[in-house]
Structures are given as C-alpha cells and as structure tokens.
Amino acid sequence: MRQVERIEVRGTVQGVGFRPHVHRLASALHLDGEVRNVDGHVVITAAGEPEDLAEFRRLVREQPPQVACVESVEVSPMPVDAAPLPGFVVRDSSAGGGVGHRWLPPDLATCGRCLTELFDPTDRRYRYPFTNCAECGPRATIVAALPYDRIRTTMRRFAMCPACAAEYRDPGDRRFHAEPIACPDCGPTLSWGALSGEDALRAAVAVVADGGVVAIKGVGGYQFVCDARDEAAVGRLRVAKQRPRKAFPVMVGTVRAARALALVADTAALTSVAAPIVLLPRRADAGLAPSVAPGLTEVGVLLPYSPLHHLLLAELDRPLVVTSGNRSGEPIVTDDGAARASLGPLVDGILAHDRPIRARYDDSVVRGASLLRRARGYAPEPLPLPATAPEPVLAVGAQLKHTTALAVGDRAVVGPHVGDLSDAETLAAFEDTARMLCRWQETDPRYCAHDLHPGYLSTRHAVRWPADRRIVVQHHHAHVAATAADCGVRGRFLGVAYDGLGLGDDGTLWGGEVLVADYRGYRRVGRIGTAPLPGGEAAVRRPARMALGYLFGAEDFGAAPVLPEALLDRVGEREVEVVRRMVDRAVRSPVASSVGRLFDAVAALLGVCDDNSYEGEAAMRLEAAASGHPDGEALSWRLHRRGSLWVYDPVPTLRDVVLCEQPVGAVAARFHTTLVHATRALVEQAAGATGLRTVCLGGGVFQNNRLTTALARQLADAGFEVHVGRRAPVNDGGISYGQAVIAAARLKG
C-alpha cells in the first residue's frame, strides 16, 4: 500500500548537489514527490511503496553526495490524499520561517570532471577559469543569504545562456541546479587592464614567467603570485607585503610536484575538497628560493583549488608563491577598487574578474591532523555545542588569529579567519563577518560572549552590549573548552593551556596553566613560574628582552639564572642595564606565567631568534632547530608548591640552556623534552588531587608538533585520555568557539 512521507534532512545539504542527488535516488526507486531547499535544510515529499521508501531513507542518510554531511533525517507520515502528482521534481527554494540551524557549505576545490573539461579542447568550457558543477566551486564566498539559490549569490548578475540553462534544468546532468553554473558565453570574465579573457591570462603568465609579481582575484580574496624559485621575486614580494620573514605558501600543480618539494607521507588533506595549505617537511633539494620559508624546516604546500589556479600552474609549470593579497596585518583585499588602490602600486599587474566576492576567505592551514587556520574549505561548517544554547550567542573571539562564532541551538557556526585585530580595517572585517553570520542564520543574537581582556578590540566591541547580555569568558578556559567540545568530552576534565598571553582572573597575564574545568567554569591548579615582560609588548616582539626578563626577574625559587656572554654581546650593555632597571623597579614590566614567552627566552639564549618579525617566530625557529635531533635527556627542572598551585620553576632549565655545551639543536630538543616532563608532572599532581584522567590541550604553543606529540604520548603512557583540537584550531582561532561553548553551557544552567 502506497505511503506518503515528509522527510527533513539537516546538515551540510545545500550547495553540495543534494537536491539533484535526491532526485536521482527517488527516480531510480520510482517514487513520486518533490525536493526543495527550505531555510538551511532540505525538505522532501515522497510517495511510494513502504519498502521503497525505507530504502530511499537509508540511501539519503547513508549515501549522500561526497561533499555533503547528513546530521539528521526526520520522517513524518502524511495523509494519503496528500500524495504528490506522478513523477519527482526539484522545486524552487523557500523560506520556511522556522528556527534552527541554517547550514552553508564551504567552497569546494575543482572536481576531477570539471578539471577534465578545463583541458579538453573539444569541450565548450575549455580553459574557462570559472568552470564548476554541483560538486565543486564557490559557495560561502558568493552567498548573500539562504536558502542557497543563484538569486541569493553574487552570480545573480549573470543570466544563464540557453546551454547552461538546459544543463541547470536537466536532472541527468551534474550541473542540475548547480547555482554558480557558468560558461564563456554567459559567465564571469578575466581582465588585465584593457585585456580580457585568454589575453588577460596570457599577460599575467608572461609577467610571472619573467620574474614579476602579480595580484590575482582568487576565490575568497585577492592573492599575490610569483615564481617560488626566484629569490628576487620573492624578496620583492616580502617588501610589498611588509613581511620580512614569515613563510610563504607554495602552490604546485600535482601531488608529484608536491613530493619534489616536501616529504608527503599522507595526501588526504592535500587532495581533499578543502585543499588547504599543508605544512610538510621540506626536502633539501626542493629548489625553492631561500626566503620562501627562512629558518624553518617545513614548507606550506597546496594544490590548485580553482580553475584559474589550474590554468596558471599548467602554463607556468613551476612552483608558485600564492599568498593573501594584503599588507601584513591588514585583512585580505576582496574589493576590486581597493585592489587597484592598495595592491596595484605593489605589483606588475592585476588579474581580476567580474564575479564579486561576498565573503572574505583566506586559505586554511593544516599541520598533521590539526587545523591551524580554519578558513576556506572548512568554514563556515558548524561545530557541535555540548550544551544547546537556549538563545543565540555571538562569540567575538580574542585579538590574534581572530574568528567569530554564532551559537544557535546545538551548533556553533564559526566564521573564517580574519587575522589579528590590530586596526580599524581588521575591526571592520570582523564586524562584517559577524553581520554575515547573523544574516545567514537570520538570527538576532541575544547574548555576546567575549574575552576577559579589556584592551582587545573584540572586547571593546562587546561592551556596546548591555551588561546583563554579556558573558565574560577567561581566555585559557576558552582554549581548553574548545578542545574538549571538539573532541566530544563530557563532564570535568584537566585542561593544559599553553600560549603567549591571556588575562587571568587574578588580573595578571597567564599563558602556562593547568585547569580543572568543565563547560561552565574552571579552577586553576598549576602554572609555570612567572617572569616580567620588560616593556610589555616590546618583550613580546623581542625575545632577547624576554630572556633578560627571566634572567633578572624570574619568580624566586632560590636559584639565580646566568647571563650568557653571547646574549650580552648581541644586545649590548646599554639595553641590558635598561632592562635590569625596569625589572628592579617594576616599571612597565607586567609579570606573566607564559610558556610562549619561555620559548622566546630559550630561543634568544641559544641565539636562534632575538626578534620576532611575526607572532610565534622564535618558537617556530626553536622547534625547527630541534628537528633531526633525538629527544635527549631532560634539562634540570623542579616543581614547587605556591599556595594552592603547583608551579614549574623554569630557572634551573634556563641555567642548563646557558651552560650546556651541546649543539644548539640538541639543547633545543632537550628543552622540548624538559617541558614535556614538567607538564606531565603538573598534570599528575592535578590528577592525584581530583581523580580526573581526561586531559585537553589548548593554546597556540600546541601548534608545536614535536611538543604536542611527545606530551600526548607521555600522558597516554601514564594512563590519561588525551585530546588535542582537530576541527577547532588550538591557537586563538579557536577562542570564539570555546567562548560559544562556555556561554551556551552557562545559559542552559
């Protein structure tokens, strides 16, 4: 006996070819009915025999399109007299006026079939830079609102030609309801000054081949491009971006080309539809310009993820630096006029096009199994909330590596990486992202979650909210809560939060903390020993000054550090005396318990890095120095009891760093080993007092693969269950998610 059902499918089901997929499944099973996008999910009406409907539901749930993600399938029986007309159709989208999550897919790298067409001289999309289908192409970067239909994207200005319209309406075509569908006759066009189309592409290729630097309009923003083997070109790009030493990513055309640059043990991330930058050990014979990644043993590699990138790589047949189109510290440029004004004077030409970018998305970055930057290809896919938010919450993040999150129901939609909130431009980019998230969800947040630090621009934004609508979240609690929620932890846990700096609840700067926590609160039970930051931010920028801070003002546990002659020679007696007086008189020298700053001090004491030209440089160089060396025996270290806290005293460690006569790399490796042992001891003390055996690691220091891998192994060997963030960055890019998690839990009570 025929039945009629209403089936609601939630998850990442819009913009991923889900409706055409449903149409094919239903047609194969001879079901009647329809499918449409409603708000952010898919609604199906299906009529047929009970066994066919059961098989249909199974296939919808278990075999969605490759890039879709089905979170739930809700089935409601309908009256038989509500049976649809014969046949199965895809209907226009509609707004259901309901509440709940509205899912938006991230942008998808060019699929294999579109790539074949791109290089097939007989295909009508041969060498067309905007080729896409229902399984690939732009999504989040072009969407203005949901439901996801062409009329609500930046493609609305491009009327489909008869051939594209026929593909769009054909259920058997893979471009059936592919909203960004386009071809040379009706879609976007490249431009290079007065040149257009293929001529524009050839002009850009010629400039890069001749050693020039160009700006291209990518998927989520403008990008700088040059030959990654050309030291002069890379050096010129460094001047243009005002980026002296921070590594540039390198794009290559194939996995084989990637293997020529780096050791590629696993291609999963590199070849995924997200197509992130993947940090890989660099080969000695990579042939890259020395200034691509100075002082580091890894190189960021990515494959082309748009047809335009594929065409550039095919023509140039060499590794290319492809990096965000902006000056250091500024948001990536998305507007064509702004690109001409701000990037034009820096480059030899701009390869633009006329498809507007609605949302700014930089490239994502992956190291091992962890996301270090969550942007294009991953955001804005939602992350789970352990406690359902009873009302919507806007979480505004911290200051560095900024992201924004919107908690709605049992999910947090985390926006893309914006950069460091350092000026009016990045603040405007953050506020635009916040408005975009709320617009996509058609949600008016009722609460704002923010960091404890009053000086952050994100906090200054939050104070516009009424006091009873603001939820203050301590920085390091947010770090470990993000990891716990990402990994599905329930109940209380031990959190190890190691980073640069964050304001503690006692008014001092924290950055090396052991917490007993859940999603509503925390208690500090351990930390690293403190040291002053002479000059505050000046010490963050200058590890040599941080080293002096430890030498002259480290927390007193009865052992004095040693001032090495090499450091004195490099910084000079005048700076040494100035710092000494500042520390002695406590002038502009806030005290911090920070593992990030300890890494800075060790890097300076070993002569690895005296000045940070970018955030985390000294720590990254110290990890690179340790590469290739065995763990070695731990340097000296001690735990002390200070009131209710166990404290790792780093002064004996620093004495050994100075006095050890081994090579720099060996000492750097032993420092990592020491920190692992000291951290394990802190965790074991906390576990002994609480009985907790689950440990969550959070904070930017855990981007250090050597430290994180060794610590996780040590803790696991000691019987702990250890978690490190995978989908949520352990650095400050995960703070907004942690804030959303904590705010939702507190509101639920």
C-alpha positions in Angstrom: 0.0 0.0 0.0 1.5 3.3 -1.0 2.5 5.8 1.7 3.4 9.5 1.7 6.1 10.9 3.9 7.7 14.3 4.6 11.4 13.9 5.1 13.5 16.8 6.5 17.3 16.4 6.1 19.6 18.6 8.1 23.3 19.1 7.8 25.6 20.3 5.0 22.9 19.7 2.4 22.8 22.9 0.4 25.3 23.8 -2.3 26.6 20.2 -2.5 24.3 18.7 -5.2 22.0 17.3 -2.6 18.7 18.0 -4.4 19.9 16.5 -7.7 21.2 13.5 -5.7 17.8 13.1 -4.1 16.1 13.4 -7.5 18.2 10.6 -8.9 17.6 8.3 -5.9 13.8 8.9 -6.0 13.6 8.4 -9.7 15.6 5.1 -9.5 13.1 3.8 -6.9 10.1 5.1 -8.9 9.0 7.4 -6.1 6.7 10.4 -6.7 7.2 13.7 -5.0 9.5 16.7 -4.7 12.6 18.1 -3.0 13.3 21.7 -2.1 15.7 23.8 0.0 13.9 25.4 2.9 15.8 27.8 5.1 19.1 25.9 5.6 17.9 22.4 5.2 16.2 20.1 2.6 12.6 19.0 2.7 11.4 16.0 0.7 7.9 14.8 0.0 7.9 11.2 -1.2 5.2 8.7 -2.1 5.7 5.1 -2.9 5.7 1.5 -1.6 6.8 1.1 2.1 9.9 -0.9 1.2 10.9 1.6 -1.5 10.5 4.5 0.9 12.6 2.6 3.5 15.4 2.1 1.0 15.1 5.7 -0.1 15.5 7.0 3.5 18.5 4.7 4.0 20.3 5.9 0.9 19.6 9.6 1.8 21.1 9.0 5.2 24.0 6.7 4.4 25.0 7.6 0.8 24.8 11.4 0.4 26.9 13.2 -2.2 30.7 13.1 -1.4 30.9 16.6 0.0 27.6 16.6 1.9 27.2 15.8 5.6 23.8 14.5 6.9 23.3 15.3 10.5 19.7 14.1 10.9 16.8 12.7 8.9 13.3 13.4 10.4 10.4 11.5 8.9 6.7 12.4 9.3 3.8 10.4 7.8 1.4 12.4 5.6 -2.2 11.6 4.6 -2.6 9.5 1.5 -4.8 12.2 0.0 -1.7 14.5 0.1 0.1 12.3 -2.4 2.0 14.3 -5.0 1.5 14.2 -8.7 3.3 11.4 -10.6 7.0 12.0 -11.1 9.7 13.5 -8.9 10.7 17.2 -9.3 13.1 19.7 -7.8 11.2 22.7 -6.6 12.4 26.3 -6.1 13.7 27.0 -2.6 11.5 28.7 0.0 11.8 30.2 3.4 10.1 28.1 6.0 10.1 30.7 8.7 11.3 28.0 11.2 14.0 28.2 13.8 17.2 26.1 14.0 20.4 25.8 12.1 20.8 27.0 8.6 23.8 25.2 7.1 26.0 26.7 4.5 28.7 24.7 2.7 32.3 25.9 2.4 33.9 26.4 -1.0 34.9 23.2 -2.8 38.0 22.6 -4.9 37.6 21.9 -8.6 36.4 18.3 -9.1 38.1 15.8 -11.5 35.4 16.0 -14.1 35.5 19.8 -14.3 39.2 19.6 -14.5 39.0 17.2 -17.5 36.7 19.7 -19.2 39.0 22.6 -18.5 41.8 21.0 -20.5 39.6 19.3 -23.2 39.9 21.3 -26.5 36.6 19.8 -27.6 34.6 20.9 -24.6 32.7 24.2 -24.6 34.3 25.1 -21.2 37.9 24.6 -22.5 40.2 26.8 -20.5 37.3 28.6 -18.9 38.5 29.9 -15.4 35.1 29.7 -13.8 34.1 26.2 -14.6 32.2 24.5 -11.8 29.3 22.0 -11.1 27.1 20.8 -8.3 30.1 19.1 -6.7 32.7 21.9 -6.8 33.2 25.6 -7.0 32.4 28.7 -4.9 29.9 28.5 -2.1 30.3 30.5 1.1 32.3 33.2 -0.7 29.5 34.1 -3.0 26.4 33.6 -0.9 24.5 36.6 0.4 21.6 34.7 2.1 19.9 31.3 2.5 18.3 29.2 1.1 21.1 28.6 -1.3 19.9 29.7 -4.8 21.6 31.6 -7.6 19.3 34.7 -6.9 20.9 35.0 -3.5 24.5 34.7 -4.7 26.9 37.1 -6.5 26.1 35.1 -9.6 22.7 36.7 -9.9 24.0 39.3 -12.2 25.0 36.6 -14.8 22.0 35.4 -16.8 22.4 31.8 -17.9 22.7 31.2 -21.6 20.4 28.6 -23.2 23.1 25.9 -23.0 23.8 26.5 -19.3 20.1 26.8 -18.5 19.4 23.5 -20.2 22.1 21.8 -18.0 20.7 23.5 -14.9 17.3 22.0 -15.6 18.4 18.6 -16.7 18.1 16.0 -13.8 20.6 13.8 -15.5 23.3 16.5 -15.8 25.8 17.0 -13.0 25.1 20.8 -13.3 21.5 20.2 -12.4 20.7 23.1 -10.0 24.5 24.0 -9.8 23.9 27.6 -8.7 27.3 29.1 -9.8 27.0 27.4 -13.3 28.7 29.5 -16.0 30.4 29.3 -19.3 32.4 31.6 -21.6 29.1 32.8 -23.2 27.4 33.9 -20.0 29.7 33.9 -17.0 32.4 35.9 -15.4 35.4 37.1 -17.4 39.1 37.7 -16.6 40.6 41.2 -17.0 44.1 42.6 -17.1 43.9 46.3 -17.7 42.3 46.6 -21.1 42.8 43.0 -21.9 40.2 40.3 -21.2 39.7 36.5 -21.2 42.5 34.4 -22.6 44.6 37.5 -23.4 44.4 38.7 -19.8 45.6 35.3 -18.6 48.5 35.2 -21.0 49.6 38.6 -19.9 49.7 37.6 -16.2 51.5 34.4 -17.1 54.1 36.3 -19.0 54.8 38.7 -16.1 55.3 35.8 -13.6 57.5 33.9 -16.1 59.7 37.0 -16.4 60.2 37.2 -12.7 57.4 39.7 -11.9 54.8 39.8 -9.1 51.1 39.9 -9.9 47.9 40.1 -7.9 45.1 37.8 -8.9 41.5 37.8 -7.8 41.0 34.4 -6.2 38.0 32.6 -4.7 37.9 34.4 -1.3 40.1 37.4 -1.9 43.0 38.8 -3.9 46.3 36.9 -3.8 49.9 37.8 -4.6 51.6 35.4 -7.0 55.3 35.0 -8.1 57.8 32.3 -9.0 58.7 30.4 -5.8 62.2 29.6 -7.2 63.0 33.2 -8.0 64.8 34.8 -5.0 64.5 38.3 -6.4 60.7 38.0 -7.0 60.1 36.5 -3.5 62.3 39.2 -1.9 60.3 41.9 -3.7 57.1 40.3 -2.5 58.4 40.4 1.0 58.9 44.2 0.7 55.5 44.7 -0.8 53.7 42.7 1.9 55.9 44.2 4.7 56.5 40.6 5.8 60.3 40.2 6.4 60.5 36.5 7.4 57.1 34.8 7.8 56.9 31.8 5.5 55.0 32.0 2.2 52.9 29.0 1.0 53.8 27.3 -2.3 51.2 26.1 -4.8 52.1 23.2 -7.1 50.1 21.6 -9.8 50.2 17.9 -8.8 51.0 15.6 -5.8 54.1 14.5 -7.7 55.2 18.2 -7.8 54.5 18.4 -4.1 56.7 15.4 -3.4 59.5 17.2 -5.2 59.4 19.9 -2.6 58.5 18.1 0.6 58.1 14.7 2.3 54.4 13.8 1.7 53.5 10.8 3.9 49.7 11.3 3.6 47.9 13.0 0.7 44.5 13.1 2.3 44.5 16.8 3.4 46.4 17.9 0.3 44.0 16.4 -2.1 40.8 17.0 -0.1 37.9 19.2 -1.4 39.1 21.8 1.2 42.5 22.0 -0.5 44.3 23.7 2.5 47.9 24.7 2.8 49.6 21.7 4.4 52.8 22.1 6.4 55.3 19.4 5.3 58.9 18.7 6.0 60.9 20.4 3.2 63.3 18.4 1.0 66.9 19.6 1.0 66.8 19.7 -2.8 63.4 21.4 -3.1 64.9 24.2 -5.2 62.8 26.9 -3.6 64.1 30.5 -3.1 65.8 30.7 0.3 63.4 33.4 1.5 60.3 31.4 0.9 60.4 29.9 4.5 63.6 31.2 6.2 64.8 29.5 9.3 62.2 26.7 9.1 62.4 23.1 8.1 58.8 22.9 6.8 57.1 24.4 3.8 53.4 25.1 3.3 52.2 23.3 0.2 48.8 23.5 -1.5 47.3 22.3 -4.8 45.2 24.4 -7.1 41.7 24.7 -5.9 40.1 26.8 -8.7 40.2 26.5 -12.5 42.1 29.8 -12.6 44.9 28.3 -10.4 45.0 25.2 -12.5 45.4 27.3 -15.7 48.2 29.3 -14.1 50.1 26.2 -12.9 49.6 24.5 -16.3 51.1 27.4 -18.2 53.9 28.2 -15.8 54.9 24.6 -14.8 56.8 25.7 -11.7 56.0 26.1 -8.0 54.4 29.5 -7.3 54.1 31.5 -4.1 50.4 32.1 -3.7 49.7 34.2 -0.7 47.0 36.6 0.6 46.7 39.9 -1.2 47.3 42.4 1.6 50.0 44.1 3.6 51.0 42.3 6.8 48.4 42.9 9.5 45.7 44.0 7.1 42.6 41.9 6.0 42.8 40.2 2.7 41.5 42.5 -0.1 38.2 41.5 -1.8 37.0 44.7 -3.5 38.2 45.5 -7.0 38.6 49.2 -6.4 40.5 48.6 -3.2 42.8 46.1 -5.0 43.6 48.7 -7.6 44.3 51.3 -5.0 46.2 49.3 -2.4 47.7 46.4 -4.3 48.2 48.0 -7.7 51.3 50.0 -6.7 52.9 46.9 -5.3 52.7 44.6 -8.3 53.3 44.4 -12.0 49.6 43.9 -12.9 46.3 42.7 -11.6 44.5 39.7 -13.0 40.9 40.4 -12.0 37.4 39.3 -12.9 33.8 40.5 -12.6 32.4 37.9 -10.2 32.0 39.7 -6.8 33.4 38.2 -3.6 30.7 38.4 -1.0 32.7 36.9 2.0 36.4 37.2 2.7 38.1 33.7 3.0 41.8 33.2 3.3 43.4 29.8 2.7 43.2 27.2 5.5 46.3 25.7 7.1 46.7 22.1 8.3 49.6 20.5 10.2 49.3 16.8 10.8 45.8 16.1 11.9 45.1 19.6 13.2 43.7 22.8 11.6 45.9 25.8 12.4 43.8 28.2 10.4 40.1 27.5 9.7 39.0 29.3 6.6 38.3 28.5 3.0 37.2 24.9 2.6 36.3 24.4 6.3 34.4 27.4 7.5 31.6 28.0 8.0 30.8 24.4 8.6 29.3 24.3 12.1 30.9 22.7 15.2 29.0 20.9 18.0 27.9 22.5 21.2 27.9 20.1 24.2 25.1 22.1 25.7 22.3 23.5 23.5 22.2 27.3 23.5 18.8 28.4 24.8 19.2 31.7 23.0 21.6 32.7 20.2 25.0 33.9 21.3 27.6 35.9 19.3 31.1 35.0 20.5 33.6 37.6 19.4 36.9 35.9 19.9 40.1 37.4 21.1 42.7 39.6 19.4 45.1 37.4 17.4 44.2 35.0 14.6 40.7 36.3 15.1 37.5 34.4 14.4 33.8 35.0 15.3 31.3 32.3 16.2 27.5 32.2 16.4 25.9 29.7 18.7 22.4 28.6 17.5 20.8 25.6 19.0 23.2 22.7 19.3 25.8 24.1 16.9 28.3 26.9 16.6 28.8 28.4 13.2 32.5 29.6 13.3 33.4 32.2 10.7 36.6 32.3 8.7 40.0 33.5 10.0 40.1 37.3 9.8 43.7 38.0 11.1 44.9 40.0 14.0 42.6 42.7 15.3 45.1 45.5 15.3 43.5 48.4 13.5 40.3 49.9 12.1 40.4 47.8 8.9 40.6 44.4 10.7 38.0 45.5 13.2 35.7 46.4 10.2 36.4 43.0 8.7 35.5 41.3 12.0 32.2 43.2 12.3 31.3 42.4 8.7 31.9 38.7 9.4 29.7 38.9 12.5 26.9 40.6 10.5 27.3 37.9 7.7 26.9 35.0 10.2 23.8 36.5 11.7 22.4 37.2 8.2 23.0 33.7 7.0 21.2 32.3 10.1 18.5 35.0 10.1 19.3 35.3 13.8 19.5 38.2 16.2 21.9 37.2 18.9 20.6 37.8 22.4 24.0 37.5 24.2 27.6 38.4 23.4 30.5 36.2 24.8 33.9 37.9 24.9 37.3 37.7 26.4 38.3 39.0 29.9 41.0 41.3 28.5 39.6 44.9 28.3 42.1 46.0 25.8 41.2 43.7 23.0 39.3 45.3 20.1 36.8 42.4 20.3 36.1 43.2 23.9 35.6 46.9 23.1 33.1 45.8 20.5 31.3 43.6 23.1 31.0 46.4 25.7 28.4 48.0 23.4 26.1 45.3 24.6 24.1 45.7 27.9 26.0 44.4 30.8 23.3 41.7 31.5 23.7 40.4 28.0 27.5 40.0 28.1 29.1 36.7 29.1 32.8 37.1 30.0 35.0 34.1 29.3 38.5 33.7 30.5 41.0 33.2 27.7 42.5 29.9 28.7 39.2 28.4 29.8 38.0 29.1 26.3 41.1 27.3 24.8 40.6 24.1 26.7 36.8 24.1 26.4 37.2 24.4 22.6 39.4 21.3 22.5 37.0 19.4 24.9 33.9 20.3 22.8 35.7 19.5 19.5 36.6 16.0 20.9 33.2 15.3 22.5 34.4 15.3 26.1 31.7 15.1 28.7 32.0 16.1 32.3 35.0 17.6 34.1 38.5 17.4 32.7 42.0 18.6 33.2 43.0 21.4 30.8 46.5 22.4 29.9 46.5 25.8 28.3 49.9 26.9 26.9 50.1 30.1 24.8 51.6 33.5 24.6 49.4 35.7 26.8 45.9 36.0 28.1 44.4 37.9 31.0 43.9 35.7 34.1 41.1 36.1 36.6 43.6 37.5 39.2 44.4 40.4 36.9 47.9 39.1 35.9 48.9 37.7 32.5 48.6 33.9 32.1 50.0 31.5 29.4 51.1 28.4 31.1 48.1 27.0 33.0 46.7 23.7 34.3 43.0 23.9 35.0 40.3 21.7 36.4 37.4 22.6 34.2 34.0 21.8 32.7 32.0 23.8 30.2 30.7 26.2 32.8 33.7 27.0 35.0 37.3 26.2 36.0 39.8 26.2 38.8 43.5 27.0 38.3 45.6 24.2 39.9 49.0 24.6 38.3 51.1 27.0 36.3 54.6 27.8 35.0 56.8 30.2 37.1 56.4 33.9 36.3 58.8 36.4 34.7 58.4 40.1 33.9 57.9 41.4 30.4 60.2 44.4 30.2 58.4 47.0 28.2 55.2 44.8 27.9 54.6 44.4 24.1 58.2 45.2 23.5 59.2 42.0 25.2 56.7 40.0 23.1 58.3 41.4 19.9 61.9 40.9 21.2 62.7 37.5 22.7 66.1 38.8 23.7 64.4 41.2 26.0 62.2 38.4 27.3 65.3 36.4 28.1 66.6 39.3 30.1 63.3 39.4 31.9 63.8 35.8 33.0 67.4 36.4 34.0 66.7 39.4 36.1 63.2 38.9 37.4 62.1 35.3 37.3 59.9 34.1 40.2 62.3 33.4 43.0 62.6 29.8 44.0 66.2 30.1 45.3 68.2 29.7 42.1 69.7 32.5 40.1 69.9 32.3 36.3 73.1 33.0 34.4 73.6 35.9 31.8 75.4 34.4 28.8 78.2 36.4 27.2 76.8 35.8 23.7 73.5 37.4 24.6 75.3 40.3 26.2 77.4 40.8 23.1 74.3 40.8 20.8 72.1 43.1 22.7 74.7 45.4 24.2 75.3 46.6 27.8 73.0 49.6 27.4 69.9 47.5 26.7 70.9 45.1 29.4 71.1 47.8 32.0 67.9 49.5 30.9 66.0 46.2 31.2 67.7 45.5 34.6 66.5 48.8 36.0 63.0 48.3 34.5 62.7 44.9 36.2 64.2 46.1 39.5 61.8 49.0 39.7 58.8 47.1 38.2 58.4 49.8 35.5 56.3 48.7 32.6 57.2 45.1 33.3 54.0 43.1 33.8 54.5 39.7 35.2 53.4 36.7 33.2 53.3 32.9 33.6 53.7 32.1 29.9 55.1 29.1 28.1 55.1 31.1 24.8 57.4 33.6 26.4 59.5 30.9 27.9 60.0 29.6 24.3 61.0 33.1 23.3 63.6 33.3 26.1 65.2 29.9 25.3 65.3 30.9 21.6 67.2 34.1 22.5 69.5 32.4 24.9 70.5 29.9 22.2 71.0 32.6 19.6 68.1 31.2 17.5 66.0 34.3 17.4 66.4 37.7 19.1 63.4 39.5 17.5 60.0 38.3 16.3 59.1 39.6 12.9 55.8 37.7 13.2 53.9 36.2 16.1 55.4 32.9 17.2 58.6 33.2 15.1 61.0 32.4 17.9 59.1 29.3 19.0 58.8 28.1 15.4 62.5 28.5 14.9 63.3 26.8 18.1 61.2 23.8 17.0 63.0 23.9 13.7 66.4 23.9 15.4 65.4 20.8 17.3 64.4 19.0 14.1 66.5 15.9 13.4 67.8 15.7 17.0 66.8 12.9 19.4 64.7 13.9 22.4 67.7 13.7 24.7 67.8 13.8 28.5 65.7 16.4 30.2 67.4 19.5 31.4 67.0 20.4 35.1 63.5 21.3 36.3 61.6 21.5 39.6 58.1 21.7 40.9 57.2 23.9 43.8 54.1 24.5 45.8 52.7 28.0 45.9 49.6 28.2 48.0 47.0 26.0 46.2 49.1 25.8 43.0 51.8 23.5 41.8 54.4 25.6 39.8 57.0 24.5 37.3 60.2 26.5 38.0 61.9 27.1 34.7 65.0 28.8 36.1 67.1 25.6 36.5 66.1 24.8 32.9 67.3 28.1 31.7 70.6 27.7 33.6 71.2 24.4 31.8 70.3 26.0 28.5 73.0 28.6 29.1 75.7 26.3 30.5 75.1 23.2 28.2 77.9 22.8 25.7 76.0 20.6 23.3 75.0 21.9 19.8 72.1 24.4 19.7 69.7 21.9 18.1 70.4 19.2 20.7 69.8 21.7 23.5 66.6 22.8 21.8 65.4 19.2 21.6 66.2 18.7 25.3 64.2 21.8 26.2 61.2 20.3 24.5 61.8 17.1 26.5 62.0 19.1 29.7 58.8 20.9 29.1 57.1 17.5 28.4 58.3 16.0 31.7 57.4 19.1 33.7 53.9 19.3 32.2 53.3 15.6 32.9 54.3 16.2 36.5 51.9 19.1 36.8 49.1 17.0 35.3 49.8 14.1 37.6 49.6 16.4 40.6 46.2 17.7 39.4 45.0 14.2 38.7 46.1 13.0 42.1 44.1 15.7 43.8 40.9 15.3 41.6 40.9 11.8 40.2 40.4 13.1 36.7 42.1 11.2 33.9 40.9 13.2 30.8 43.3 15.9 29.6 42.6 18.5 26.9 45.4 20.5 25.4 44.8 24.0 24.1 46.7 27.2 23.2 49.0 28.3 20.5 52.0 26.5 21.9 50.4 23.2 21.0 50.9 24.1 17.3 54.4 22.8 18.1 54.2 19.2 16.7 57.2 18.0 18.5 56.0 19.1 21.9 52.4 18.1 21.4 53.2 14.6 20.1 55.7 13.8 22.8 53.4 15.2 25.6 50.4 13.3 24.3 52.4 10.1 24.2 53.8 10.6 27.7 50.4 11.3 29.2 48.8 8.4 27.4 51.6 6.1 28.7 50.7 7.4 32.2 47.1 6.3 31.7 45.5 9.6 30.7 43.0 10.1 27.9 44.5 13.0 25.9 42.7 15.3 23.4 44.0 17.9 21.0 41.8 20.0 18.8 41.3 18.8 15.3 38.5 20.9 13.7 38.9 23.9 16.1 42.4 25.5 16.0 44.3 25.1 19.3 45.5 28.7 18.8 43.4 31.8 19.2 41.5 30.9 16.1 39.6 28.5 18.3 38.8 31.0 21.1 35.4 32.1 19.7 34.3 28.5 19.5 35.4 28.0 23.2 33.5 31.1 24.2 30.4 29.9 22.4 30.6 26.5 24.1 31.0 28.1 27.6 28.3 30.7 27.0 25.8 28.1 25.9 26.5 25.9 28.9 26.2 28.8 31.4 22.9 30.0 29.8 21.5 26.5 29.9 22.4 26.3 33.6 
